[in-house]
Amino acid sequence: MRDSARIEAMLSLLRQVWERSPDLRLGQLLVSAVRPEQPCPEIFHIEDDRLAEGLRALLARLESADKSRS
């Protein structure tokens, strides 16, 4: 299992970078940081509100899975 302490460190670093480039969408920021060999237009061009919807849906699925294991 990965060390959960990395999450706070990554979020802190993300905040520092994003606050210096607030006009970037999160997808743009991540693709710019990773600099993949192949373009990632679905990630690069996704609007933050659509990404937030996807994150909320993922959270709901994770919570549902947790409940079914209980």
C-alpha positions as CSV (number, residue, x, y, z in Angstrom):
1,M,0.0,0.0,0.0
2,R,1.2,3.5,-0.8
3,D,2.1,6.0,1.9
4,S,-1.0,8.2,2.3
5,A,1.2,11.0,3.5
6,R,2.2,11.6,-0.1
7,I,-1.4,13.0,-0.8
8,E,-1.0,16.1,1.3
9,A,2.5,16.8,-0.2
10,M,1.1,16.4,-3.7
11,L,-1.9,18.6,-3.0
12,S,0.4,21.2,-1.5
13,L,2.6,21.2,-4.6
14,L,-0.4,21.2,-6.9
15,R,-1.7,24.3,-5.1
16,Q,1.6,26.1,-5.4
17,V,1.8,25.5,-9.1
18,W,-1.8,26.2,-9.8
19,E,-1.9,29.4,-7.9
20,R,1.0,30.6,-10.1
21,S,-1.0,29.7,-13.2
22,P,-4.6,30.2,-12.2
23,D,-5.9,30.5,-15.8
24,L,-5.0,26.9,-16.5
25,R,-7.6,24.2,-16.1
26,L,-6.5,21.2,-13.9
27,G,-6.2,19.0,-17.0
28,Q,-3.9,21.5,-18.7
29,L,-1.8,21.8,-15.6
30,L,-1.4,18.0,-15.3
31,V,-0.6,17.4,-19.0
32,S,1.9,20.3,-18.9
33,A,3.6,18.7,-15.8
34,V,3.7,15.2,-17.2
35,R,4.6,16.2,-20.8
36,P,3.4,12.9,-22.2
37,E,4.9,11.6,-25.5
38,Q,1.3,11.2,-26.9
39,P,-1.2,14.0,-26.7
40,C,-4.0,13.7,-24.2
41,P,-6.7,16.0,-25.6
42,E,-9.5,14.5,-23.4
43,I,-7.5,15.5,-20.3
44,F,-6.0,18.7,-21.6
45,H,-9.3,20.2,-22.8
46,I,-11.7,19.0,-20.0
47,E,-13.3,21.9,-18.1
48,D,-12.9,21.9,-14.4
49,D,-16.6,21.6,-13.7
50,R,-16.9,18.5,-15.9
51,L,-13.8,17.0,-14.1
52,A,-15.4,17.8,-10.8
53,E,-18.6,15.9,-11.9
54,G,-16.4,12.9,-12.7
55,L,-14.7,13.1,-9.4
56,R,-18.0,13.3,-7.5
57,A,-19.3,10.3,-9.5
58,L,-16.1,8.3,-8.7
59,L,-16.4,9.2,-5.0
60,A,-20.0,8.0,-5.0
61,R,-18.9,4.7,-6.6
62,L,-16.1,4.3,-4.0
63,E,-18.5,5.0,-1.1
64,S,-21.0,2.5,-2.5
65,A,-18.2,-0.1,-2.8
66,D,-17.3,0.6,0.9
67,K,-20.8,0.1,2.0
68,S,-21.2,-3.1,0.1
69,R,-18.1,-4.5,1.8
70,S,-19.5,-3.6,5.3
